[in-house]
Amino acid sequence: MVTRGTAPGNVVYSVHTARPGEVGAVEIVFTNEQEARTYARDRSRDWRITSASVTRFTVGELGTRCPVGWYVDGAEQREHWNRQLYPTDGPVRT
């Protein structure tokens, strides 16, 4: 089922968690950035999680992925990698 917030062309925010010894995965997708950041911050406090990150992208549009937040132990990290996440992400923007 596609809801109004996940229709092609709409901006969404995914929360990805990393665990020791695992690649991790997207856990949930939000239509609101603040809700995604709150979830990621809280989730990063879980002892089984090494970090949680929030990524913004436009549904159905390649190259729109953009990192917006990264949390460790409930604290936002200020470092951002200046690299493409995937080959389809397009040119690196600084």
C-alpha positions in Angstrom: 0.0 0.0 0.0 1.3 3.4 -0.9 0.4 6.2 1.5 0.3 9.9 0.5 3.7 10.5 2.1 5.4 7.7 0.1 4.1 8.5 -3.3 6.8 9.0 -6.1 8.3 12.5 -5.9 7.7 12.9 -2.1 10.7 13.4 0.3 11.2 10.7 3.0 13.7 10.0 5.7 15.1 6.6 6.4 16.8 5.5 9.6 19.6 3.0 9.2 21.2 1.2 12.2 24.6 -0.4 12.4 25.4 -3.3 14.8 28.8 -4.7 15.7 29.9 -7.3 13.1 27.0 -6.6 10.8 26.3 -4.3 7.9 23.0 -3.1 9.4 19.8 -2.1 7.7 17.1 0.5 7.2 14.7 0.0 10.1 12.0 2.5 9.3 11.0 5.3 6.9 9.4 8.6 8.0 7.8 11.4 6.1 9.0 13.9 8.8 12.7 14.7 9.4 12.3 15.6 13.1 10.5 12.3 13.8 13.3 10.4 12.0 16.0 12.2 13.9 14.3 11.6 17.2 13.9 7.9 16.4 17.6 7.6 15.3 18.8 9.5 18.4 16.8 7.2 20.7 17.7 4.0 18.8 21.5 4.8 19.0 21.3 4.5 22.8 20.4 0.8 22.5 23.4 -1.3 23.7 23.1 -3.5 20.6 23.5 -0.6 18.1 26.8 1.1 17.3 25.1 4.0 15.5 22.0 5.2 13.7 21.8 7.5 10.7 19.1 9.5 8.9 19.1 9.8 5.2 16.8 12.0 3.1 15.7 11.0 -0.4 13.0 11.5 -2.9 10.8 8.5 -3.6 11.4 7.1 -7.1 14.3 9.4 -8.0 17.8 8.1 -8.3 20.6 10.3 -7.0 18.5 12.2 -4.4 20.0 10.4 -1.3 21.5 12.8 1.1 22.8 12.1 4.7 21.2 14.4 7.3 22.1 13.0 10.7 24.3 10.4 12.4 24.0 9.5 16.1 26.1 7.5 18.5 25.0 6.9 22.1 22.3 9.6 21.7 24.7 12.3 20.5 24.7 13.7 17.0 28.0 13.3 15.3 29.3 16.3 13.3 31.5 14.4 10.8 30.1 13.7 7.4 31.8 11.7 4.7 32.4 13.5 1.5 31.9 10.5 -0.8 29.2 8.9 -2.9 27.2 6.3 -0.9 26.3 4.3 -4.1 27.4 4.7 -7.7 23.8 5.9 -8.6 24.0 8.8 -6.2 25.5 11.1 -8.8 28.4 13.6 -8.3 29.6 14.4 -4.8 28.5 17.8 -3.6 30.5 19.7 -1.1 
